[in-house]
Amino acid sequence: MIDLYTWMTPNGQKVSIMLEEVELPYRVHRIDIEKGAQFDPEFLKISPNNKIPAIVDHDTGLQLMESGAILLYLAEKTGRLLPQDFEAKWRTIEWLMWQMGGAGPFLGQVHHFVAYNPGKSPYGEARYTKEARRLWRVLETRLGDVEYVAGDYSIADISIWPWIARYPIQPVEMDEHPNIKRWYHAIAARPAVQRGWDVVGAGRKLPLP
């Protein structure tokens, strides 16, 4: 049994979707970050960075924070969604790191400056809008060459997709990115993705362009 500490964010959704995909039993613990639950001393013992998601795997006794590390751990534990072929494995990790270092942080800043705090920082809005559009172009170009981000469906797709699912509040047009749109719908149709989308019961529907 795995205890999953999470909330309705792209980083949280990565892990719940992964757990559904690999069919491991897990319990959900709601960490309502809108009410500051991530700063609870008990949660701090599990996630020293006060961030969701985090897991405790009672099978191995391991507890982990950081969504990328958790995806790699679950892939290795189950032998699924991370290819073992040398090149394919590193291509998958490459795109996982692209999300961790680029798409996640910068799209997150778009949400903060453009969607939730418009007008407070014209410089911030311009900077992160420009980078969001660039990141979308990178992904669009990549998906023009492959069906899924690293070739086959993998943890790379699972890490990126929840961030693209915030497209309604990002300064981009899905219809202008047909390769992303095709990929997005293919992943949205997966039963595990649909189950993992709202495990905290926030009542948010999966957006479909």
Buried (B, 14 or more C-beta within 10 A) or exposed (E): EBBBBBBBBBBBBBBBBBBBBBEBEBEBBBBEBEEEBBEEEEBEEBBEEBBBBBBBBEEEEEBBBBBBEBBBBBBEBBEBBBBEEEEBBEBBBEBBEBBBEBBBEBBBBBBBBBBEEEEEBEEBBEBBBEBBBEBBBEBBEBBEEBEBBBBBBBBBBBBBBBBBBBBEEBBBEBEEBEBBBEBBEBBBEBEBBEBBBBBBEEEEEEBEB
